[in-house]
Each structure stands twice: as C-alpha cells, then as structure tokens.
Amino acid sequence: MSDVSAQPAGRDDFARIPAEDVDSVRRAVVVTASTRAAAGLYEDRSGAIVVDRLRAWGFETPDAVVVSDGEATGAAMKIALAAEPDLLVTTGGTGLRPDDRTPEVTRPLLEAEVPGIGEAIRAAGIAKGVPTAMLSRGLAGVVGGTLVVNLPGSTGGVRDALDVLEDVVTHAVDQLRGGDH
C-alpha cells in the first residue's frame, strides 16, 4: 500500500529505456481514493485491478497510490500530474456518499473535460443491468499531456469501466502526443 508521499514514476525513471524507444513508452499512474483502505482496514482491490490491466495494455505503471477520500486524493493527483504521465486513473470517491469527493478535486485540475468517457462508462454499466451505474459522477479530461479518468471504486464497476477504456485509451494518449485522429 502506498501513501500520498509516494512518488509516481517520472520521465527520469525511464533512463534504462533506449532513447529511440522513450516516445513509445506509455506511462500511467493509479490513485485509489478510499479512506478505509488508506487506514489499513482492508486491501485496495480496485486499484490493483486497474494497475494490472494497464500493465497488460503496455503501460509502465507503478502500484496504486492509496489515499483517503477528498483532499488527500486531490493532493495525490497533483503529485502524479507533476510527473507528467500519459494517463492518470483514479478509482473510488465518485458516488453519492458525503465523503465521495473525487470529481470535486478533479474538476479544478482539468484544462479540458472529455465528457464522452464518463458517459460511455455509465452507459456500459447500465447496459449490463447495473442501474446504479448512473449514480457514478466520474469525470474525464486532460491536464497538459495527461488523460485523467475517474473510475468507480467497486471492483465490478472498475472492470466494466476498463472494458470501455480498452478500445480508446491508447488512441487518446496518442492524440495527446500529437498523433492523428
């Protein structure tokens, strides 16, 4: 389990990669917003699912950073964004509970929102027969060259969301790097 003081991998951490391959490396950071997991009351499972899937897609991804809901999530996101990853995924804190504040700490960081991602994730959940998927308030957007996506905290919701992202996330990262449509 990581905490907010953990530093995500930065560009300097990829010095072992030959110079001609550096631009082909895609880097991602995962932040889990869970007060109970951060307190050690249970193991973070949703962040681990995201990390495993991103690694399978070829992203260099350290283990998830686990922090409390709310402002600690925003602080962890700022640290992650300072390392300029291609992708920052959060899991948790997107529901209606009073401490679910991930969208509120995400929105001020975004330079541009990409509402279609959140809409597609919610629609996919509803199509799978999970009507509560419409209650997720997750956002997606861009900060510099980083795509930021909020996922729900449930393991089922994370898996469903990743199924949606699988077909578009690499293309989105390539576009942020200046690639064509």
Salt bridges, closest charged atoms under 4 A:
GLU60 OE1 - ARG16 NH2 3.49
ASP63 OD1 - ARG55 NH2 3.02
ASP86 OD2 - ARG177 NH2 2.93
ASP99 OD1 - ARG97 NE 3.28
GLU104 OE2 - ARG101 NH1 3.92
GLU104 OE2 - ARG137 NH1 2.61
GLU113 OE2 - ARG107 NE 2.93
ASP160 OD1 - LYS128 NZ 2.96
ASP163 OD1 - ARG53 NH1 3.05
ASP163 OD2 - LYS128 NZ 3.82
GLU166 OE1 - ARG53 NH1 4.00
ASP174 OD1 - ARG26 NH2 2.78
